[in-house]
């Protein structure tokens, strides 16, 4: 099987947290190329599930990790690869980040924040160098950005306003090396308008 870019999608387990974010999840899912992208998520029907549901044909582009206490019904995500069952949600978060090449954060609650802070903290500690992309539609996550800014970690993540900007970043910064079945991260692309 050809290597694909693994995209960890994090966001609210409630797909209706925001009309704009729900629409953005639909748009982002439609931008995915089944030949190039895998969606990695926890099987929820929230915003990550909205993204995953846009992959229209049965295929192996969905990878799920979940906790044993929150089993996914057999009828859900029939085409998904269930890559792991873990005891704790923190283990699920670590696994999804490990399997991915890039982490994309939609708006969410405490679980989404835990995943985001884990991704940032482990990147700060040199445990990975994966892009962390935060979607801030219509300034709905300005409070989060204000919390992050004083920490001096803005070089570890990028804030974007649209799903199209996120996909543009992924297409410009992540390249599939089919010879070695790896994904290369190209950090310094000339257009560096994404950093905030």
Secondary structure, DSSP 8 states (H G I E B T S, - for coil): ----EEEEEE--SSTTS-HHHHHHHHHHHHH--TTTEEEEE-S-SSHHHHHHHT--S--S-EEEEEEGGG---TTTTTTSEEEEEESSHHHHHHHHHHH-SEEEE-S-SHHHHHHHHHHHHHHHTTS---EEEEE-GGGTTHHHHHHHHTTT-GGG-EEESSHHHHHHHHHHHEEEETTTTEEEE----S--TT--
